[in-house]
Amino acid sequence: MSNDIPNLLPPERRRLLVRDYVLRLSVVALSFAIVLTLTAAALLSPTYILLIKSISAKETRLASIESTLSSTEEKALSARLSILLNEAAILTALGEMISASSRIRSFLAVPRPGVSISNVAYTPATTIQYKNSVGTIPGTIAVSGTAATRDALRTYQLALQKEPFATSVNLPVSAYAQDANISFTITVTLSL
């Protein structure tokens, strides 16, 4: 015998039955999807709560670390760093300056026949600040001694004026009052 049962329903009734079947099947599938979504949300909610609390704890720890770093230690470190930067700038400037011994050596290397030097005094250049401007006072070398003649003293003065380290050489006119064994003091203004 055959298992095929003839469908004796009219076509309209058959379509209505198929539509009911599809509707029930989609309601069951939708209900299954909703139950699955709710189950997944229920299982994931402890993980979500744990992550939220972990973020909150890490933000609290970060705030604690920042407050610790911005305390007096940071201020002391900033002050020390600024002092070190100033000292480094001073050392750099000192490294670029011409030393006093080299200036005096070049000064003493100038030929001076008939002139004997008894005293040399060196004054370094100084920087001054007035309101918003900064100025530099050039250094000087003051030399005392005796010259055998006026010509020897004048020759020594002219030799000093020709040197590149000197911007001006000052010798009082009163030094030329004597003819021989002239005591003098020359002030040489140094170039920067």
Protein Blocks (a to p, Z undefined) as FASTA:
>chain_A
ZZbdcdfbdfklmmmmmmmmmmmmmmmmmmmmmmmmmmmmmmmmmmmmmmmmmmmmmmmm
mmmmmmmmmmmklmmmmmmmmmmmmmmmmmmmmmmpccfklmmmmmmmpccehiacfbdc
ddddddddehjbccddddddddddddfblmlmmmmmmmmmmpmkbmbdcddfklmmpmbh
pacdddddddZZ
